[in-house]
Amino acid sequence: MSRTVLLPAPLVFLFVLSFGCSGLKESKEPTAPPPKPVEAQQEPVETKVYDLSKEDITKIHDITSRNISVEGVKLGDRTRDVDKILGAPIKTETLPTVYRSAYRNHGLYLEFDRFTGKVKAIFVNNLYKKASGDLAELLAKGKMEQLKKAFGDNPVESHPEPKTTLFEFPSKGVQFIHHDDLEEGNHTLKLVEPKG
């Protein structure tokens, strides 16, 4: 019985060996040239960031929320970095998915993602006194001509709440919020991640 178990093993070995040797014939097809060495990848081009407390962002062609900061704070910054730049907030509200913190006499609000701790939205309203040029006038008066001149002719208009009109420029990540108060309107520039 032991011979029947040992006998198939050498046959299997010879069988595998005969098929393995048949694949070693020289190929007459040209071989592919060796791959070229990978060139050093270029470092990503740094996007210039414009601080709306120092520059009139309404004059900058093709500006998006990705290259706008407020006193050095931009979208995606971490809470601890914001605290170093702006100091402690005046107040903070806890909402379902974000924390909303007020700074600079309630003229600047930041929304932080509760799970990542990163800036998700920046709100600059007409109480913010460091805005310059046409942006300061836009926040004070909310003129549509200035808004369209600065960010584009075709904002998406909606009414998320009574007495509130939202003008959105999705590809720029810029929203302008007009809220009708009793005496005069309240205007807010909101920066979010661009879509598309």
C-alpha positions as CSV (number, residue, x, y, z in Angstrom):
1,M,0.0,0.0,0.0
2,S,2.8,2.3,0.6
3,R,3.9,2.0,-3.0
4,T,0.6,3.3,-4.4
5,V,1.0,6.4,-2.3
6,L,4.6,7.1,-3.3
7,L,4.2,6.2,-7.0
8,P,1.9,9.2,-7.9
9,A,4.2,11.8,-6.3
10,P,7.1,11.2,-8.8
11,L,4.6,11.2,-11.7
12,V,3.1,14.5,-10.6
13,F,6.6,15.9,-10.3
14,L,7.5,14.9,-13.8
15,F,4.2,16.2,-15.2
16,V,4.7,19.6,-13.6
17,L,8.3,19.7,-14.7
18,S,7.5,19.0,-18.3
19,F,4.9,21.8,-18.4
20,G,7.2,24.2,-16.6
21,C,10.1,23.6,-19.0
22,S,8.0,24.2,-22.1
23,G,7.3,27.8,-21.0
24,L,11.1,28.7,-21.0
25,K,11.4,29.0,-24.8
26,E,12.8,32.3,-26.0
27,S,10.2,34.8,-27.1
28,K,10.8,36.3,-30.5
29,E,8.5,39.3,-29.7
30,P,10.3,42.5,-28.7
31,T,10.2,43.1,-25.0
32,A,8.8,46.3,-23.7
33,P,11.4,49.0,-23.0
34,P,12.2,49.5,-19.3
35,P,10.0,52.0,-17.6
36,K,11.4,55.5,-17.5
37,P,12.5,56.8,-14.1
38,V,9.7,58.8,-12.4
39,E,10.5,62.4,-12.6
40,A,10.4,64.3,-9.3
41,Q,6.8,65.4,-8.8
42,Q,6.3,69.1,-8.7
43,E,5.2,70.6,-5.5
44,P,1.7,71.9,-5.5
45,V,1.5,75.6,-6.3
46,E,0.6,77.5,-3.2
47,T,-2.6,79.6,-3.6
48,K,-2.2,83.1,-2.5
49,V,-4.5,83.8,0.5
50,Y,-6.1,87.3,0.7
51,D,-7.0,88.6,4.2
52,L,-10.2,90.5,4.0
53,S,-9.2,92.5,7.0
54,K,-6.3,93.9,5.0
55,E,-7.3,93.8,1.3
56,D,-10.5,94.6,-0.6
57,I,-11.4,91.1,-1.8
58,T,-14.1,92.4,-4.1
59,K,-11.3,93.7,-6.5
60,I,-9.6,90.3,-6.9
61,H,-10.5,88.4,-10.0
62,D,-11.5,84.7,-9.6
63,I,-11.4,84.8,-5.8
64,T,-12.9,81.8,-4.0
65,S,-13.4,81.0,-0.4
66,R,-10.3,78.8,-0.5
67,N,-8.1,81.9,-0.9
68,I,-9.9,84.2,1.6
69,S,-8.9,84.5,5.2
70,V,-10.2,86.7,8.0
71,E,-7.4,88.0,10.3
72,G,-5.4,84.9,9.3
73,V,-8.2,82.3,9.8
74,K,-9.4,80.3,6.8
75,L,-11.6,77.4,6.1
76,G,-10.1,74.1,7.4
77,D,-8.1,75.6,10.2
78,R,-8.3,73.8,13.5
79,T,-9.9,75.1,16.7
80,R,-6.6,75.3,18.5
81,D,-5.0,77.4,15.7
82,V,-8.0,79.8,15.7
83,D,-7.7,80.3,19.4
84,K,-4.0,81.3,19.0
85,I,-4.9,83.8,16.2
86,L,-8.2,85.3,17.5
87,G,-8.1,84.5,21.2
88,A,-11.1,83.1,23.1
89,P,-14.5,83.6,21.5
90,I,-17.1,86.0,23.0
91,K,-19.7,83.1,23.1
92,T,-20.1,79.7,21.6
93,E,-23.3,77.8,20.7
94,T,-23.5,74.1,20.4
95,L,-25.6,73.0,17.4
96,P,-26.2,69.4,16.2
97,T,-23.2,69.1,13.9
98,V,-21.2,72.3,14.6
99,Y,-20.0,74.7,17.2
100,R,-20.7,78.4,16.3
101,S,-18.4,80.9,18.0
102,A,-18.6,84.7,18.0
103,Y,-15.6,87.0,17.8
104,R,-14.8,90.7,17.3
105,N,-17.9,92.3,18.8
106,H,-20.2,89.7,17.1
107,G,-18.9,90.9,13.7
108,L,-17.2,87.5,13.0
109,Y,-18.7,84.1,13.5
110,L,-17.0,80.8,12.8
111,E,-18.6,77.4,12.6
112,F,-16.4,74.4,13.6
113,D,-17.2,70.8,12.7
114,R,-17.9,69.1,16.0
115,F,-16.1,65.9,15.0
116,T,-13.0,67.2,13.2
117,G,-12.6,70.6,15.0
118,K,-12.0,72.4,11.7
119,V,-13.5,75.7,10.5
120,K,-16.5,74.7,8.3
121,A,-17.9,78.2,7.6
122,I,-16.9,81.8,8.2
123,F,-19.5,84.6,8.7
124,V,-18.6,88.3,8.4
125,N,-21.4,90.7,9.0
126,N,-21.9,94.5,9.0
127,L,-20.7,94.7,12.6
128,Y,-17.2,93.7,11.5
129,K,-15.2,96.9,11.4
130,K,-12.0,95.7,9.8
131,A,-13.4,95.1,6.3
132,S,-12.0,97.5,3.7
133,G,-13.1,99.1,0.4
134,D,-16.1,97.9,-1.4
135,L,-16.5,94.9,0.9
136,A,-17.2,97.3,3.8
137,E,-19.7,99.1,1.7
138,L,-21.3,95.9,0.6
139,L,-21.7,94.7,4.2
140,A,-23.1,98.1,5.2
141,K,-25.6,98.6,2.4
142,G,-26.0,95.3,0.6
143,K,-26.1,96.7,-2.9
144,M,-26.8,94.0,-5.5
145,E,-24.7,95.8,-8.2
146,Q,-21.7,95.6,-6.0
147,L,-22.3,92.0,-5.1
148,K,-22.6,90.9,-8.7
149,K,-19.6,93.0,-9.7
150,A,-17.5,91.3,-7.0
151,F,-18.6,87.7,-7.3
152,G,-20.5,87.2,-10.5
153,D,-23.7,88.1,-12.4
154,N,-25.8,85.0,-11.7
155,P,-26.1,84.2,-8.0
156,V,-28.5,81.5,-6.9
157,E,-31.2,83.2,-4.9
158,S,-33.2,81.5,-2.2
159,H,-35.3,82.4,0.9
160,P,-34.3,80.0,3.7
161,E,-36.3,81.9,6.4
162,P,-38.9,84.6,6.4
163,K,-37.3,88.0,5.8
164,T,-34.0,86.4,4.7
165,T,-32.6,86.2,1.2
166,L,-29.6,84.1,0.4
167,F,-27.5,84.9,-2.7
168,E,-25.1,82.0,-3.4
169,F,-22.2,81.6,-5.7
170,P,-21.6,77.8,-5.3
171,S,-18.5,77.5,-7.4
172,K,-16.8,80.3,-5.4
173,G,-17.9,79.1,-2.0
174,V,-19.4,82.5,-1.3
175,Q,-22.8,83.3,0.0
176,F,-24.3,86.7,0.8
177,I,-27.2,86.8,3.3
178,H,-29.6,89.7,3.5
179,H,-31.9,89.8,6.6
180,D,-34.6,92.5,6.8
181,D,-34.7,94.1,10.2
182,L,-37.2,96.7,11.2
183,E,-35.1,99.7,10.4
184,E,-32.4,98.5,8.0
185,G,-31.1,95.3,6.7
186,N,-28.4,93.1,8.1
187,H,-25.8,91.8,5.6
188,T,-23.5,88.9,6.1
189,L,-20.8,87.4,3.9
190,K,-20.5,83.6,4.4
191,L,-17.6,81.5,3.2
192,V,-18.0,77.8,2.7
193,E,-16.3,75.1,0.7
194,P,-16.8,75.7,-3.1
195,K,-19.0,73.2,-4.9
196,G,-18.0,71.7,-8.3
